[in-house]
């Protein structure tokens, strides 16, 4: 027993020593209070008297330490709740995605877009490139006033889609 005063030998503890504790690997033991003895025996608590007094541990004796499961990314960093990747990996993946999308868009623009069948918006017939309506429908549209085209009665009677 180290000190003659009547307190527990654990640092910063003022409890009354009720036990003397000496592992088989040491010649001199220590005084400990009941609180620290119970913590040492509790498997869920990380407190250990071997570590506290820097005693050698007998071979094969390890205290199981209860650890919380912390989800981690593939790189080893801790994940935020509800995330699959850490912020660093997520930023890298986003950068790669944008780079890939840029090159895909650039390659698509190189190929000319050709529409073989240009259809009239009104009758569905063939039309010229750069125009919305065929020549016949264009002539007819010129003769129809806006008031007539927007009139519900006139559209129903002439079956026109504007």
Secondary structure as UniProt FT lines:
FT   TURN            11..12
FT   STRAND          19..21
FT   TURN            24..25
FT   STRAND          30..32
FT   HELIX           34..41
FT   TURN            43..44
FT   HELIX           49..53
FT   TURN            59..60
FT   TURN            74..75
FT   TURN            81..82
FT   HELIX           87..110
FT   TURN            121..123
FT   TURN            129..130
FT   HELIX           135..143
FT   HELIX           146..150
FT   HELIX           152..158
//
